[in-house]
Amino acid sequence: MIKSMTGFGRSEYSDQKRNIIVEIRSVNHRYCDIGIRLPRRFGFAEDKIRGTVKEKLKRGKIEISIIIDDFADGDTDVRLNKALAKKYYEAFSELKEELNIKDHISLTDLANQSDVIKAIPKTEDEDEILKSILIPLRQAVDNIYNMRGIEGEKLAEDILMRTDVIANLVSSIEERAPKISADYVEKLKFRISALVNGEIEIPEDRILIEAAMFADKSNIDEEIVRLKSHIDQLKNILADDTNSIGKRIDFLVQEMNREVNTIGSKANDIEITNYMLDAKSEIEKIREQVQNIE
């Protein structure tokens, strides 16, 4: 089943220590480009987060947002630097005496000084925190994976519908192709007769030689065979259960477009040209859809 590269997944998890919210968004991208936003103190988890996401999401620009709220008691220590506080007090006392300042030196004055009192998070149990993060992360990945699958099914249906349209156009081209030479002979005879005004008999062998040369130049049998083969391959790829088929389909669509262009340039027939233009329109719409397939 093909996957779209567009999707969204969210999950939330709470235990006795923290609440964790994970949101994942993705859009189309040539490669797998993962960006992670989470508090700096949990940066140790980034590699594991990235690896977990890549297990299921193979392509796309993926943005992961992780919000972690600690609410357990004892997660933070308060550190008092007594030696520094004494130095501040001594400096303030010396300045007070030298400048004859009558204000009292208060506890607030000392507490407001940098590094005298600091709130420091306790050392994190990285393994325990990582396990907690991975619970909502995996659920969010499952959610976006399923959403991308649903969107992928819609893309596949649209591409298959357009592929059938192209196949019908190819059948019309194939039916029209044998008649091109015969029409060319009739037009050639008419033009020559008009030029000589019917006064000179037209050599039939020369007409046949000219017709044979035209038929050889305008022969599109090989292009039709290759184009029909590409259509069959496209249908087979869409039925493939493997992941990351977008690049394969994109290459195949380019080949289809090349064959259609060749048919249009070689056939030298207005009816086939119209079929070819319709086919190119459908191929271009498929190409646009393919840009969002994983």
C-alpha positions, 0 to 999 in steps of 0.5 A: 500500500502506498503512503502519502508524505502528508500527515499529522499524528499526536499522542499524550502520556502521563505518569507520576512524574511528568506529562509528555505531549508528542506531535508529528507533522510531515509534508513531501520532501525528496529525502527523510528530513527530521526536525526535533523540538524538545527541551534542551535538557532532554537532548540526549533522547534525539538520536533514539527519537529520530531512529524510532520515527525512521522505522516507519516514516521513510520519506518526507519533511518531518517536524516533531514537537515534544512538550515535557511538563515535570510535576513531581516533587523533588525534581529540582534542588536549590544550591546555596553558595555560602562562600560567595554570599559572604564575599558579597556581604563583606564587599557591601559592608566595606562599600557601606563604611567607605561611602558612609551609607546608613542602609542595612544589608538585607538577605534580599540584597544577597539573594539577588546577587548572581549565583548565590542561590541557584535552582538546579534540576536534579540529575535525570535518569535518562533511561527512565525518561527515554522510556516515557518519551517513547511511549507517546512517540510510538503512538504518534508515529502510528497515528501519522503512519495510518493517516499517511496510508489513508491519504496514500490510498486516495492518491493511488485511486486517482493515479489508477484512474488516470492510468486507465485514461492513458491506456484508452488513449494508447488504444486509440493511437494504436488503432489510428496508426495503421491508417496514417500511411494510407491517408498520406498516400491519398493526400500525396496523390491529391497534391501531385494531381493538383500540381500537374493539373491531371495532365501527367500520369502519376507513377504508382511505383514512385508513390509506393516508394514515397509511402514506404519512406513515410511509413518508416519515419512515422512508425510508432509501434516500438513507442506504443509497446514501451508505453503499454509496458510502462502502464503495466509496470505503473499498475504493478508498482501501485499494488506493491506492498513495499514502502518508498515507491514514490521515486520508482513511480516518478522515474516511470512517469518520466519515461511515459512522458518521453514515449508520448512526446516521441509518438507525437513527433513521429506520427505526423497526424493531427488525430494522434497529436490530439490523443498525445496531448490528452495523454500528456495532460494526464501524465502531468497530473500523475506526476504532480500526485507522485510528488507526495508519495513516499 
